[in-house]
Amino acid sequence: MRVIGGVYRSRTLQAPPGQATRPSSDRLRETLFNVLAPRIEGARFLDLYAGSGAVGIEALSRGAAEAVFVEKAAPALKALRANLLRLAIGEGAQVVPGTVAAFLRKDWGTRFDLVFLDPPYNAGREYMAALALLGGTASSLLGHGALVIAEHFRKDRLEDEYGSLRRTRLLQQGDAALSFYAAEE
């Protein structure tokens, strides 16, 4: 696993041991950031279910001003912190240990431009819970024109709407898919 583009391009990243965390493939991250390219510079990026932090680190590498990583699993947190340390990323990166639901229920006083979520594929209810919160009571975390992107198993259909969130695009690649949501104005 490596950083695809930007200032940390080609730098390798550590993945947590075992099968509990499934990192986004290099190819899927490249597709994601090709789509996000016009929006990434200076963006505030929220990486939910961050795992190794590969997606949020990619955002920082490509010019995001800030990335907040939310993760609860101890092995993933260890790998995430090691990756940030190895790349000497300090400023602009914040690791929040704990559950995504707890993070989304708290008022952080921050608005994010881009939110990425990739819960474990076997935790299907996490998609519904996180997207429902982002489209409802946690919508205050979304900046004007924000995008919420969910990576999911291709065969798992996410809803077209979650509260104020509406799916605007669906990209499929191999066994994975990316659903893009925008908040209704």
Rosetta blueprint (number, residue, H / E / L):
1 M L
2 R E
3 V L
4 I L
5 G L
6 G L
7 V L
8 Y L
9 R L
10 S L
11 R L
12 T E
13 L L
14 Q L
15 A L
16 P L
17 P L
18 G L
19 Q L
20 A L
21 T L
22 R L
23 P L
24 S L
25 S L
26 D H
27 R H
28 L H
29 R H
30 E H
31 T H
32 L H
33 F H
34 N H
35 V H
36 L H
37 A H
38 P H
39 R H
40 I H
41 E L
42 G L
43 A L
44 R E
45 F E
46 L E
47 D E
48 L E
49 Y L
50 A L
51 G L
52 S L
53 G L
54 A H
55 V H
56 G H
57 I H
58 E H
59 A H
60 L H
61 S H
62 R L
63 G L
64 A L
65 A L
66 E E
67 A E
68 V E
69 F E
70 V E
71 E E
72 K L
73 A L
74 A H
75 P H
76 A H
77 L H
78 K H
79 A H
80 L H
81 R H
82 A H
83 N H
84 L H
85 L H
86 R H
87 L L
88 A L
89 I L
90 G L
91 E L
92 G L
93 A E
94 Q E
95 V E
96 V E
97 P E
98 G L
99 T L
100 V H
101 A H
102 A H
103 F H
104 L H
105 R L
106 K L
107 D L
108 W L
109 G L
110 T L
111 R L
112 F E
113 D E
114 L E
115 V E
116 F E
117 L E
118 D L
119 P L
120 P L
121 Y L
122 N L
123 A L
124 G H
125 R H
126 E H
127 Y H
128 M H
129 A H
130 A H
131 L H
132 A H
133 L H
134 L H
135 G L
136 G L
137 T L
138 A L
139 S H
140 S H
141 L H
142 L E
143 G E
144 H E
145 G E
146 A E
147 L E
148 V E
149 I E
150 A E
151 E E
152 H E
153 F E
154 R L
155 K L
156 D L
157 R L
158 L L
159 E L
160 D L
161 E E
162 Y E
163 G L
164 S L
165 L E
166 R E
167 R E
168 T E
169 R E
170 L E
171 L E
172 Q E
173 Q E
174 G L
175 D L
176 A E
177 A E
178 L E
179 S E
180 F E
181 Y E
182 A E
183 A E
184 E L
185 E L
